[in-house]
Amino acid sequence: GWENNTDPTVVTLSDGTTISFAQEGGNNAPKYFDATKGVRMYALNSMTIKGSKAIATIKITCDYLSTTYYVGNDLLYTLVDGNTWKVVNDFTSNSKGVQLRPQTIEITYAQ
């Protein structure tokens, strides 16, 4: 439901889980683009998923174009603190690198 070329706002799923994006220390804020049907996360951007209950796994399907897989930088990492998972597209500078372009996010909750 986002407009093309806009900063993505917080998404609240039907169970109360939220997904939010932040610029962090990067030159560019995350952006949503209609053409790629997803959010572009640049160097040092983050995505935080706060589960309404305990999360077992998260599967992110990313954009692919021609010969480029947009799966983020080699320094990408995830911090897990209880029901909160924060993915950071870490890089050695605040620009360039490989974008992380999540298109779908599948959350499996713990039993």
N, C-alpha and C positions, 0 to 999 in steps of 0.2 A: 503494500500500500504506500510505499514511499515514492516521491516524485523523482524523476531522473536527475542525476548529478546533484544530489543533496546529501547532507550529513545524515546518516541513519539514526533514528531515535530508538529508545528502549522498546523492545518487543516483549509483551507479556503473553505467555502461552495460556491456554485454557486452564491448566492446573496451577497457575501462579508462578511458574518458572519464568525468569527474565533473562534476556540476552541484550547486552549493551556494548557499544563500541566507543573507544576513546583515542584521542590523538597521542596521548602520553608525550614523549619527547621528540616526536617526529616533526618534520617540516610540514607535512600535509595531514589533514584529518581524514579518517575513513570516509569513503563516498559510496553511495549506491548508484549503479548504472543499469538502466533498462536493457541495454545491449547484451550485457553479460549475465543478467538476472541474478546479480549478487552484489556483495559489498567488496570494495577494494580496500585492503588494509596495507598501508605503506610501511616503510621502515619505522620501527618503534611503536606502531599502533597496537592496541590491545582489544580483545573481545572478552567480556566477562559473562559467564553463565552462572546464574544463581538458582539452584534447584529448589523446588518446593519440598523436596525430600532427597534422600541420599542418592547420588548419581553413581552408577557402576561404570559406564563407559559413555564416551561421546565420539561419534563418527562424523567427520566433516568431509563433504564432497566439494572439491574445488574446481574452478574453471580451468579449461584446457583450450589453447588456441594454437593451431598450426603445430609447432614443435615445442611449445612452452607450457609446462605445467605450473600453474600459479599456486604453489603450495608453501610459499613463504621462504624465508632465508634459512641457511644452515644453522643459525643461532636461535631459531624459534624455540620457545619453551612454553610449558604449561605449569602453572602453580595450582595446587589443589589444597584447599583449606575447608574442610567439612563439605558442605553442599555447594561451595563456590569453586568454579574452575576458571582460571584466567589464562588466556592464550596471548602471548606477546610475540610479535614478529620482530624479534631483536635483530640488530644489525650493528656494524662497526661505526656507522655514522647516522645522522638523522634524515638521510635521504638515499635514494637509489636502492639497490638490492632487488630482490624478487618479491613481488606483491603476494600477499595471501588473499585469495579470492574465494571465500566460502560461498557456496550456492545453496547447499542444504546442510542442515545439522540434525543428526539423529541422536537423541538422548535415550539411553537405557537406564532406568532407575534400579537401584539395588532392591533385592527382595526382602 
